[in-house]
Amino acid sequence: MTGVNDMMTKQSDDVIVKTLSRLLIPFMQIYALYVIAHGHYSPGGGFQGGVILGASIILLVITYGLDNALRKMSEKLNTILCSTGVFIYAGIGVLCLILGGNFLDYAELDQILHVGIAQARSLGILGVEVGVGVTVMAAMISIFLDIATGGLPSKEKNIQGKRA
Amino acid sequence: MEIVKGISMILILVGCFFFATGTIGFLRFPDFYSRMHATGKGDTLAVLIALVGLSIYHAAYHGAILDSIKIVVVAVFVFLANPTATHAISRAAFRCGVKPWTREGSK
């Protein structure tokens, strides 16, 4: 009886699933960027696009195994991305505060962008949504990796030991 | 224009028919594998036909060709992803030891 950890680290031996996921993952990621970029005036935004981005990496973990997926998206990089997204969000908010407005008052960004108040608001919303998307993606992957490895942080050390 | 409307209406109705047959199969078939068979095949075909009908209607009456292309892209995505998901779930069930239905074992 193989445990959950062994099943997750092994890659799937199913040709159909592996081929389809290899084919679909890039398009899923492009679609996620589309959802993030069109969050102003259509359904979607940072949260939904980030969840789709995270789901593409989770599909990679399911089909190609934990070891191969962690080579592309290590837990260290994931943690850095998770805090980078929060930093982008809070940074844009505090930048508006420094420029003399309220927190997340995008109109003040016009003083450094020089594109007009409406365009500055649009760009500010886009920046905030990129930050939200990055954080949501990293949080989704982090939760899934915790479930898949049983919360053990030793998986990545083993991989690095093997490569060294 | 009326012909295009009729064609798209027929396509959407055929899609609804296949949705109904897939759902009846899901509710009435005896075991896991035949239920996956019914929903996997029926729903995939139904989504494909109904979305093609919707995209024809949208292109003809609203003139938004880009939105029609997006609907067709959704149809292609479902056409690839739905049978693969059905295959993966059935294979996982077979490996976990779910027994197929037989006439002798059904007593």
Interface residues (C-beta under 8 A of the other chain):
Chain A: D14 I16 V17 L20 L23 L24 F27
Chain B: F77 L80 A81 T84 H87 A88 R91
